[in-house]
Amino acid sequence: MICPYCGADDDRVIDSRASDGGRSIRRRRQCNPCARRFTTYERVDETARLTVVKRDASREPFDRQKLVRSIQTAFGKRPTPDPIKRQLAEEVDEELHRQFEREVDSREVGKRVAARLRAIDPIAYVRYASEYYRFENVGEIEREIADLRDLPTVSPHQSDLFDE
């Protein structure tokens, strides 16, 4: 690796360990010429090949960060811990890459996120659903809220939300 400090291509690995749930390797390196330390991450790039087919039939590469941002926007300032948000994004990401080889419809992505949000936090779900389902009037939102009232209450702080 090229040292980010001095530009030399002469380093040694001090420590390696699994990261990101085993999907990457974190390596701590030390540059031999300048003795400064830096961290690198090694990931498999095969997952970058999934393409999202949007509503207008245009296509764009799947972007996990876009998924994370949409989930964070749905939660807003709700009292949901960040690990739950990250786990939701991670599960949707893994599920999509496991079930779709090349292309996935954006509606499928939205449906999977919405289903998980509905189980975790009804307010975040309504926020997300209003964009995803493109509610046209208050009546549609009211019907969705009426459906939510029939669900059992779940605390977003429960650690077993995603256990199946």
Secondary structure, 3 states (H helix, E strand, C coil): CCCCCCCCCCEEEEEEEEEHHHCEEEEEEEECCCCCEEEEEEECCHHHHCEEECCCCCEEECCHHHHHHHHHHHHCCCCCCHHHHHHHHHHHHHHHHHHCCCEEEHHHHHHHHHHHHHHHCHHHHHHHHHHHCCCCCHHHHHHHHHHHHCCCCCCCCCCCCCCC
